[in-house]
Amino acid sequence: MDLSVESLETPALTKAQLAELLFEQIGLNKRESKDMIDAFFDLIASSLVEGNDVKITGFGNFQIRTKAPRPGRNPRTGEAIPIKARRVVTFHASHKLKEQIQDQAFVPARLLP
């Protein structure tokens, strides 16, 4: 199945646009499309919140990383401030995705119509 996103108006791909693509190209109704997209992202988010990594074959890995507390500095005042420990999400693209990106010819944004 080939989903085309060439008709998108903005450079960012939104959940609403993904739902529209499901509606147009797969035939789901608009409500089912929106619910499917929301369920997909809710599943990823809840898995990450629980501390589990998310691996999407051919796309990449979302991983939870725990950052230790560290000293920081207010750039305006130069005052030392502590930065608390926190969890962050990192994304690492798969080799397949990296290859697809590299195979595309680079066209600077200023040259696009």
C-alpha positions in Angstrom: 0.0 0.0 0.0 1.4 3.4 -1.0 0.3 6.4 1.0 1.0 9.6 -0.7 1.6 12.8 1.3 2.6 15.0 -1.6 -0.6 17.0 -1.4 0.1 18.3 2.1 0.0 22.0 2.5 2.4 22.4 5.4 5.9 21.1 5.9 4.8 19.3 9.1 2.7 16.2 9.1 -0.1 16.4 11.6 -2.3 13.8 13.2 -5.3 15.4 11.4 -3.5 15.0 8.1 -2.7 11.3 8.9 -6.3 10.7 9.7 -7.3 12.4 6.4 -4.8 10.1 4.5 -6.4 7.0 6.1 -9.9 8.3 5.1 -8.9 9.1 1.5 -6.6 6.2 0.7 -7.8 3.3 2.8 -11.5 4.0 3.0 -12.0 4.3 6.7 -14.6 6.8 7.7 -13.3 10.1 9.2 -14.2 9.1 12.8 -12.5 5.7 12.5 -9.4 7.3 11.0 -9.1 9.9 13.8 -9.7 7.2 16.5 -7.1 4.9 14.9 -4.4 7.7 14.8 -5.2 8.7 18.4 -5.1 5.1 19.6 -1.7 4.6 17.9 -0.1 7.7 19.5 -1.8 7.0 22.9 -0.3 3.5 22.8 3.2 4.8 22.1 2.9 7.5 24.8 1.6 5.2 27.5 4.3 2.6 26.7 6.9 5.4 27.1 5.4 6.7 30.3 5.6 3.1 31.7 9.3 3.2 30.9 9.2 0.8 28.0 11.0 1.5 24.7 9.0 1.6 21.5 10.5 -0.1 18.4 8.9 0.4 15.0 10.6 -1.8 12.5 11.8 0.1 9.4 11.3 3.5 11.2 13.1 3.7 14.4 13.2 3.4 18.2 11.8 5.7 20.9 13.7 5.2 24.1 13.4 6.6 27.6 16.6 8.0 29.1 17.1 9.1 32.6 19.2 12.2 33.0 21.0 12.7 36.3 20.7 16.0 38.2 23.4 18.5 37.3 24.5 22.0 38.0 23.3 24.6 35.5 23.6 28.3 35.0 21.1 31.1 34.3 22.4 32.6 31.0 21.1 36.0 31.9 22.4 36.4 35.4 25.2 33.8 35.5 23.6 32.5 38.7 24.2 28.8 39.4 21.0 26.8 39.5 20.4 23.1 40.0 18.8 21.1 37.2 16.7 18.2 38.5 16.9 14.6 37.4 14.4 13.9 34.6 13.3 11.4 32.0 13.5 12.3 28.4 12.5 10.6 25.2 15.1 10.1 22.5 14.5 8.9 18.9 16.9 6.9 16.8 16.1 6.4 13.2 16.4 2.9 11.7 19.0 2.1 9.1 16.1 1.8 6.5 14.8 5.2 7.3 18.3 6.8 7.2 18.9 5.2 3.8 15.5 6.5 2.5 16.4 10.0 3.6 19.9 9.8 2.1 18.5 8.5 -1.2 16.3 11.5 -1.7 17.9 14.4 -3.5 18.4 17.5 -1.3 16.4 20.4 -2.5 16.8 23.6 -0.4 13.5 24.9 0.9 14.1 28.3 -0.8 14.0 26.5 -4.2 10.7 24.8 -3.6 7.6 26.4 -5.3 
